[in-house]
Amino acid sequence: MTPADLSSTVARAVRRAVEDGELPAGTGVPERIVVERTRPGGVGDYATPIAFQVARAAGRPPAEVARVIADGLAAEPGLDRVEITGAGFLNFTLAPRSAAELVREVLSRGPRYGYADDALDPDPFCWGPTAGFRQRAVHEAVVRILRSQGSSHGTSQGSSQGSADGGPPPPVAPVARRDGDVVAAYGRDAATWAALAVPARETPHFDARLLVQDESGEFFLVRYAHSRAKALGRAATRLGFHAEPGPVDAPALLRLLAEYPLVLEAAAHRRAPEQLVRFLVRVADELLDFQHCVLPKGDEKPSAAHRARLALAEAAGTVLAGGLALLGIDAPDCL
């Protein structure tokens, strides 16, 4: 269950409570219910303050509202426990999920893994003549990420109609004059990466590392890791085997794949594509370390373990491709 799925599940529980008379008629349900990773030392995997929001409309104490919501979630598939802490915070512990289940979900959903169930396709972008390259890159990435999480407020006129969540557009520092035409100098994809790699308020940094064709450059690293996942699949085909999710010993990479939906939710909530940039670098690092155990070596015959490792590598490549697409950057199959 992704954070977006959990948000939708909680919203349904609140609506049922109103329909069943457990909460007063007319109690509104917020359009978006924020679910965040529990802080270190906290209870469960995720938490939400939704009971405080609903309590104001219901005219009841938050702890009482939280109990009603928790009772409505007691038999929800994918949840192991729902607990109440403090004055009414709901804390969720997800049911354990195997590596095979996680990888299978990523591969079945493809580049849309991590999207909310009510995700929207981004509107066409249309910009006025005064919009600069970085403003376009940042606002378009924000719109894509928000709409991947189900926001209905995406705008196709980012420079004139506000941000994708209906508020004022986030301040965007332009490209420094000394950097000149960065698209001409570095190419659109590399320039977009640099434009999104730091918070919108900060001036982006452009240098020769964007053109480096080795793993010392993060832009190259992420796209190279994706191309390696594709290359592993081609090599496996030549060896006569294919990916099949199963048990695999790669806790760091599996943990990152499981976190990806939360990263998208947080990037949408904060309108911060740089968080997605940093995450993709972490996935690429782990995938490039993991790749060496995917294919049989020497006289080894392909086994169930190799098929499971290949499936995990392909799932990681899928996350990289999906994340790059949200940033507006191409993910080449060969590099």
N, C-alpha and C positions, 0 to 999 in steps of 0.2 A: 504494500500500500504506500503510495507516494504522499508527500505533504498535500498536494493538490487533491488527491483522492480523499485524504483524511478531512480536509476542509469541507469538501462536498458532503461527506458522510455526516459530519457534525451538523451542517446546515439542514440536512434531511431530518436528523434527530430533533432539532428545534422545531421544525415545521410539524412533525408528527405530534410533538408534545402540545403544540397549540391546537392542532386538529382534534386531539383526544381530550382536550380540556385540562391537561396537566399544567399548562401555562395559560394566562388570560387571553381571551380572543383579542385579536388585533395586535398581539405582540409581534413586532417586526423582526425579521431575520436579516442581518447585515449582508450586503451583496457579496462581500469577500470576508471570509473568516481566516484570520492570520493564524497559522500553525508554524511554530518555530522549534528548532532543535533544542532540547532541554540543556540548560547550562551545566557545566561541570559540577557534580555534587547534587544535581537535581534528581527528580523522580521520573523514571520512564525515558522514552525516546524523544517524544515531542510534547509540547504544551501549548495551551491557548487560553487567553483571557476572555473568551467569548461570553462566559457567564456574567461578567461585569457589564458588558454591553446590553445583553438581553435583560438583565435585572432592572436596568433603568426603565426600559419600556414596560416590563411586567409589573413593576412596583413591588418586587420581592427581594429579599436578601440574595446576594450573589451565591452564597453557599447553598441555598435552597434551590436556586435555578441550576447550579452545577450538578446537584444530586439528581434532578429530573433528567438532565441531559445524559449524565452518566448511566442512569438506569436504562435509558433508551438505546444506549450503545452496548449494553452488556453482552448481547448475542451477535454482535457485528463481526462478520468474517474478517480475518486479518488483524484483529485486535486481541491481544492476550489479556491486558488489564487496562481499566480506566480508573484512575485515582484522583481524588480531590486534595489539593494542598492549599495552605494559607486560607485566605478569605473566600476562595472560590475558583482557583486555577484548576483547569482540567489537564491531567497528565496521562499520556497514552504510552503503553508499552506494546509494540507490535509483535505479532506472532512470529516465531522464528521462521526464517526462509532459507532454504538450501541454496548453495551456489548454482545448482542446475536450474532452480526456479527463477532466480534472479537473471541469469544469463538468457534463459528462454524468454523471459519477459522483454528484455532489451532487444533481442533479435526479432521477436514477433512484432514489436511496436516500431522498430527501425528508427529512423532519425527523429521520430516524434516521441520516443521514449522520454519521460520526464514532463511531457505536456499534460495539462489538465484535461479532464474528460470533455470540458466545454471549450477547448482551445479553438481559436479563430485563426483563419488565414489572414496574413497581413494585407492591409489595403495597399493599392499602388501608391507610391510616393510621388508627390508633386511639390517642387520647391520653387520659391521665388528667386529672382536673379541675385538677391543680396545674401543668400545663405552660403556660408563658407563650407569647404570640404569637411572640416571636422564637425561642424554643427550637424551637417547631414548624416555623417557616419554615426555620431553618438545618438541622435534622435531616432534614426532608423533602427539601430540595434535595440534601443529601449522599447520601441513599438513592437518589434518582433518578439522580444522576450516577454513583454506584458501580454501580448495576445496569445503566446504559447501557454500562458497561465489563465486564459479565459477572460482577459479584460475586454470589455466591449467599448472601451473609450479610445481605441487606437485612432490616430489621425493621419490623414494623407497629406496634411498641410502643416508639417511640423514647425515651420518657421513662423507661421502666422496664427495657428489655432491652439497653441499650447501643447503640453506634453501628452503622452499616450494615456495617462490616467486621468485626464481632464483638468489637471492643475496647471499652474504656470510652467513653461518649459524650463528644464534645469539649466542653470548657467553653464555655458560651455566656453572654455578658454580657446581662442583660435590658435591655429598653427603660427609659430613665431615667424616674423618676416624673414629672419636670417635663413630659414629652412626653404624658402621659395616654394616652387611647385613640387610638392612631395609626391604627387601621383606620377609625374613625369620622371622624377628622380629614382623612385623606389618601386613603382608599379602600384596599382590600386589595392591589391590585397595586402601587401606589406605596409602600405601607408595606412590602410584601415586598421590593421593590427596595432600599429604604434599609436594611432589616434584613440583607440579604445583601451589601451593597456594601463592607463592611469585615470584617476577620477576626472570627471568632466571639468571640474573647476581648475585642474592643474594643466599647465602647458605641456603638451606631449613632446617626447624627445625622439628625434630622428637621427640615425647615424648609420654607418656602414654595416653594423651588425644585422640590419634588416636584409642585407644582400648576401650575408654569409651562407654558404651551402654546407654547413656542418652543424652538429648538435649544440654548438656553443651559442647559436642564435635561437631564441625561443620561437620566433615565427617559423623558422625552418623546422625546428624540433617537432612542433605540433603537427604540421602537415606531413613531415617525414614519418612520424609514428603512424599516422593514418595510412600512408602508402605502404608501410611495412605490414600492417594488418591485412591489406589487400594482397600483398605479395605472398604472405603466408597461405592465404586461401588458394592462390594460384598454384603454389608449390604442392600443397596437399592434394589438389586435383590431379596433378601429374603423378603423385605417388599413389593415387587410387583410394584416398579416403576423404571424408568430409567432416564438417563440424557437427558435434552432437553434445549438447549440454550434459554435464555430469559432475561428479565430485572433482574438485581441483584445489590444490594447495597454493593459493595466491591471495592471502587475506588483505593485503594493502590495496591491490587492484580491485578486488571484489567490494571492499569498503567504499572506494571511490565511486564505483558504478552505482552502488546503493544510495550514495549521497547526492548524485547528480540531480534528481528531482528537487531536492531541498536547495541546491545551489541555484537552480532556475527560479524557484519561488523567492529566494532571498534577493536575487538580482532584480527580479521584477518589483518586489516590495520596495527596494531601495533605489530603483532605477539606476543600477550600477553594473553596466556590462563589463567593467574591469574585473569584477568578481568571477565572471565566467571565463575571462582570459586567464586569470591565475589558476583556476581549476583545470582548464584544459592542459596547461603546462604540467601540472601534477599527474594527470592521467597519462600524458605522453611519456613522462619520465618512467612511470611504473610499467607501461606497456613495452617500452624499449628494453627495460631490464628483464621482463618476463618472456620476451619473444624467443630467447635462445633455447627454451625448453619445449617449444611447441612441436617442432618437427622431429621425426625419428633421426637418430644419429647412427652412422656406420651401418651395421647389419641389422639394426632394430627394425622390427615390423610395426606398422601402425597399430596402435592399441586403443582401447577405450579412453585411456588417460590422454593420449595424443588428441583424440577427437574432442575431449572435454577442454583441453588447453586451447585448441584451435577455436572452439566456440567462444571461449572467454576473450581471446585476442580479437575475434571478429566483433564481439560485443563492445569491447573498448574502442575499436575503430568506428563503430556505429555512433558511440557517444561523441567522439572527436568530430565526426562529420556533422552530426546534428548541432553541436555547439558552434562550429565554424559557420554553419549556415545561418544560425541566429545572429552571428556577428556580421554577416554579409561577406564572408570570405570563402573562396573555393577550396575544396578538399580534393586534391588530385589523387587518382588511383596509383599513379606512377610518379616518382620524384627522384 
